[in-house]
C-alpha cells in the first residue's frame, strides 16, 4: 500500500485556501468575550497536578486532526491550526442538537467584501480534549458547510481549533509517532537535539524569517506565517516583492474553491529553501493569483506561508508564550517534493466516505489523455477495490511515484471503463 506520508500535496491546495479565507475573515470584533466572573477557570487547563498531556492525532493531507468533545456530549474532530484565532464549527446541526443559544449572527465576507456565508456566535461552550477541559469558549458556527472538510480530507472533520490552545501551552507535534504533547510553558524544557528559531506572534499568528532561491543564485529573504492548517509545503506571494517571480517550468492550476469562489495560481519548483539551519532543494511551491487570493486579508504584511507539507518533515514544538519555534529532523525530512503526479482531484463521498469521485482533471496530464473525466467514480486502482480504501490511500496509489503505471476502473453513467496511464511530472 502507498505511504500516507508521500508528499505530493495530495488533495490539493483546496484545503489551504478554504481555511485561509475563513481564518482571514474572522476578526476579534466579531466575537463576544466569555464571562470571566466566577471561580471556575476559563479556557483550557491541564488536568489537576499535571504539567503535560500527550494525545494521539490523525494526519490527513498534512493536517493535524484531534478528537474534541463538545459540551461533554458530542464527540467531534477538529483541525489544529496555528492560523486561526477563534474556534470554528463547520456544521450547525451539532449546536442545534444541543440547543445552544446564539448571541449574534455575523456575515463572513470574502475578497472584495461581498457577503459569502452567514455564521453564528455561541458563547460559554465547553471543549474537552482527552482529560483537558476548556470552558467558556466562543465558537463560530457556519450556517452552511461550505468547507466540506470531510469530503476533501476523507475523514469526518467538523471544525478548527487554534490560538486558544497555542496561547496557553507549548505544543509539541511528533509527526512520526502522530502524538501531540501539551506542556505548561513554565515547565517546558526543550531537548538539546532541537534547533531553535525566533518566532513573532502578530495578530495571534506565528511568523518566522526564511530565505530561498528561485531559479538563480540570488538569495531572497521573507517573512512567512507558520500554518499547520495548510496542506502545502511553501507558498510565495509573488506580488509581495518585486524580486519574486514564478520559475519555469510551472503549471497553471485551479487551486480549489474558497469561500470567495474558485481560486487559481501556479505551481512550480524553487531551487532551495532555508529555514534556520535546515535546507531543502527542489521545493514544490505555490504562487497564488492575487485576482482570486489576497494574502493581506489578515492585515499583517508577509511574503507567504510555510505549511504542513514542510512541517511534517520535522518534530516541531510551538512556544507562542516565549516566541520560539523548535525543530528536529523527522523520518520524512529527506523525502523528495512532488505535486499531484496524476493530475486528478478526488473527493470522498457517500455515508461512509468510501466512494471516490474525480472532481477535476488537470489539462494536459496523462490521465486526461487516457480518457479520465471529471465526474468519474473510481472503482478499482491497481488491483485494489476503492471501497476498501481511505481517501489518503486512494490518493497515495494514484500518485505513488514518477513513471508508475496506473490501471483504473471508473464508473461513468453506470458503465464501467478500464483506463491506464503513466504518472509523469508536469513540474
Helices and strands as residue ranges (DSSP letters): H 14-25, G 28-30, E 43-45, E 52-56, E 58-60, E 63-70, E 74-80, E 87-89, H 93-97, E 104-109, E 115-129, E 132-142, H 149-153, E 159-161, H 163-166, E 169-174, E 179-184, E 195-198, E 200-202, E 205-213, E 220-226, E 234-236, E 250-258, E 261-275, E 278-288, G 295-298, E 304-306, H 308-311, E 314-319, E 324-329, E 344-349, E 355-361, H 366-370, E 377-381, E 384-385, G 386-388, H 391-397, E 405-412, E 415-422
